[in-house]
């Protein structure tokens, strides 16, 4: 079981790093050629929010977190919520989530109405910057593996 979790951790970290570190490179024959949409988004640093240290998930939800790695602007941690547990408003930048143990979660994303999510073990997703809060409204313990990517923001 431990080998399976270690393999899963490394696989998620590798895929996350690969996803966020690869950039499309193009060569332009004509220097007056317009930028592509993806290049415009990369160049637009105003669209990338700054991280508020008070809203760091590892600060707000420290009692639920077990840090595995925090190096090279990448944080990987396990987040465990027992039934009835809730975590207050916190902020994610670019992040990937892998569900180790599923359950029912009520999530409040970017100040919107709550959304109930049924998390299935073995499912993963990648998200961009957002603020959220959550409560385990199910009858099982939820365990997530999160990878936070802290790209330079100026």
C-alpha positions in Angstrom: 0.0 0.0 0.0 2.8 2.4 0.9 4.6 1.6 -2.4 1.3 2.4 -4.2 1.0 5.8 -2.4 4.6 6.6 -3.1 4.2 5.8 -6.8 1.0 7.8 -6.9 2.7 10.8 -5.3 5.6 10.7 -7.7 3.3 10.2 -10.7 1.1 13.2 -9.7 4.1 15.4 -9.1 5.7 14.4 -12.4 2.5 15.1 -14.4 1.9 18.3 -12.5 5.4 19.6 -13.1 5.3 18.5 -16.7 1.9 20.2 -17.3 2.9 23.5 -15.7 6.5 23.7 -16.8 6.1 23.0 -20.5 5.6 26.1 -22.7 4.8 26.1 -26.3 7.6 27.7 -28.3 7.1 29.1 -31.8 9.3 30.7 -34.3 8.0 33.6 -36.2 9.1 34.3 -39.8 7.5 37.8 -39.7 8.4 39.9 -36.6 5.1 41.9 -37.0 3.0 38.7 -36.6 0.4 39.0 -33.8 0.8 37.1 -30.5 -1.3 34.0 -30.0 -3.9 33.8 -27.3 -1.7 31.6 -25.1 1.2 34.0 -25.4 -1.0 37.0 -24.5 -2.1 35.2 -21.3 1.5 34.4 -20.3 2.6 38.0 -20.9 -0.3 39.5 -19.0 1.0 39.4 -15.5 -1.8 41.6 -14.2 -4.2 38.6 -14.7 -2.2 36.5 -12.3 -3.1 37.2 -8.7 -0.6 37.6 -5.9 -0.7 35.1 -3.1 -1.9 36.4 0.2 0.1 34.6 2.9 -2.8 34.8 5.3 -4.9 32.7 2.9 -2.2 30.0 2.3 -3.9 26.6 2.5 -1.1 25.3 4.6 -1.7 28.2 7.1 -5.6 28.1 7.1 -5.8 24.3 7.1 -2.6 23.4 8.9 -4.4 20.9 11.2 -5.6 19.0 8.1 -2.3 19.1 6.2 0.8 16.9 6.0 3.5 18.5 3.8 5.5 16.1 1.6 7.6 18.6 -0.4 8.1 22.3 -0.5 10.8 23.1 -3.0 11.4 25.0 -6.2 8.1 26.9 -5.8 6.1 23.6 -5.7 4.3 22.4 -2.6 2.9 18.9 -2.3 0.8 17.9 0.6 -1.9 15.5 1.8 -5.1 17.1 3.0 -7.3 15.0 5.3 -10.8 16.0 6.5 -12.9 13.8 8.7 -16.8 13.9 8.5 -17.9 17.3 9.8 -14.5 19.0 9.4 -14.4 22.3 7.6 -11.6 24.6 6.4 -12.0 28.3 6.2 -11.5 30.6 3.2 -8.1 30.0 1.6 -6.4 30.7 -1.7 -4.9 28.4 -4.4 -2.8 29.5 -7.2 -2.2 26.9 -10.0 -2.8 23.5 -8.4 -3.5 19.9 -9.0 -5.7 17.6 -6.8 -5.7 13.8 -6.7 -8.4 12.1 -4.6 -6.8 9.4 -2.4 -10.0 8.7 -0.4 -13.3 10.1 -1.6 -16.4 11.4 0.0 -18.9 14.2 -0.1 -17.6 17.8 0.1 -19.5 21.1 0.2 -17.2 23.7 -1.6 -17.6 27.5 -1.6 -15.6 28.7 -4.7 -14.8 32.4 -5.2 -17.7 33.6 -3.0 -20.4 31.7 -5.0 -23.2 29.6 -3.7 -21.9 26.3 -2.3 -21.5 23.3 -4.6 -21.7 19.7 -3.3 -19.0 17.5 -4.8 -18.9 13.7 -4.7 -15.2 13.0 -4.8 -14.2 9.5 -6.1 -10.9 7.9 -5.2 -8.5 7.9 -8.1 -9.9 11.0 -9.8 -7.7 14.1 -10.3 -8.1 17.6 -11.6 -6.1 20.7 -12.3 -7.2 24.2 -11.4 -6.1 27.7 -11.8 -6.2 30.5 -9.2 -9.2 30.6 -6.9 -10.3 31.1 -3.3 -12.4 28.5 -1.6 -13.7 27.1 1.6 -15.0 23.5 2.2 -16.8 21.2 4.6 -16.9 17.4 4.6 -20.6 16.8 4.6 -20.3 13.0 4.1 -19.8 10.1 6.3 -16.3 9.2 5.2 -12.9 10.7 5.7 -11.7 12.6 2.6 -8.0 12.5 1.7 -6.5 14.6 -1.1 -3.1 14.9 -2.5 -2.5 18.6 -3.6 0.3 20.1 -5.6 0.5 23.9 -5.5 2.6 25.6 -8.3 3.8 29.0 -7.3 4.9 30.6 -10.5 6.6 34.0 -10.3 4.1 36.8 -10.2 5.2 40.4 -10.4 
